[in-house]
Amino acid sequence: MSNVPTIDLNDGVCITQLGFGVFQIKPDETAAAVKRALDIGYRHIDTAEMYGNEREVGQGIRDAGLDRAEVFVTSKLNNGCHEPDDARRAFDKTLEALGSDYVDLFLIHWPLPTLYGGDFVSTWKVLEEFSREGRARSVGVSNFQTAHLERLAAETGTVPSVNQIEVHPYFAQRQVQEFGAARGILTQAWSPIGGITFYREGSHGSTLDDPVIGAIARAHGKSPAQVTLRWGLQEGRSVIPKSTKPTRIAENIDVFDFELSADEIAAVDGLDTGRRGGPEPGAVTLEAYGREIPDA
Ligand code: NDP
């Protein structure tokens, strides 16, 4: 039985707050990593069409011997498939690859403002279609900034359940988080332990080497990764750490036996540099980042 808390989304769907991310896990390592995560208590897996490992995520869930309903599965629309018919075709492939007739959450991966005149609103309406059909229990967005969320609110009657964005101690996107919170949109942190700060050259170093986080970790007998995850959980975000290493997969869910003080939370809040590690969402265009959707 998982001891991970759950959060009710604005559409009534219940999400497990801490999940397992599989970005950059090679397809031939994914099923084993997912099974290991599920065996030790994770109940939420975050994949995407563009990660190329949805099929192996489905396999890992079956290998773990769990009922499909016991696992919260998220996937995300391929950047090259924003036009409504492309989105429908891509979503069918996602379900086929996962070996399931539904996903728990389906996200627009990037807003792609320059593509098709920036018409992510039409794309969003197709996701709502998946929701009405019961093939996506919940629908949301990823990498949306406040202007994108404002436009969705102005042009549709609905709000996303989730906005999955880069959030770690060095880049907290407070304005986007607050805008979402005021509208009942759950912020889900990608790179929640700061992975983007150590697997990509950036303007700052690794969050795991930060002396403030290190001191807090020593005070609790925990690791910097665990402190960083705990900070995200206590601030109410969903977090989806990734690892392929069994000891780290276990370490990253072992974060429910300690609590950070208000001062410690404030100290981590104080590390925000305002500089993102990942790409500026407005710069993520199909030309720059597009990829053919692989055959499911
Ligand atoms: P994370 O913050 O999860 O960090 C992952 C990195 O940290 C890997 O290099 C991993 O290496 C290492 N690591 C994991 N656990 C530990 C630990 N306990 N101690 C030290 N190092 C550790 O970053 P990600 O960028 O992977 O983000 C997590 C998930 O978020 C992704 O898998 C994906 O699902 C999602 N995501 C979504 C994006 C979007 O655009 N919507 C963009 C990026 C990510 P190792 O595997 O070797 O342990």
Residues whose N, C-alpha, C, O or C-beta is under 5 A from the ligand:
A	BS01	NDP	G21 V22 F23 D46 H109 S142 Q164 A189 W190 S191 P192 I193 G194 G195 I196 A225 I240 P241 K242 S243 T244 K245 R248 E251
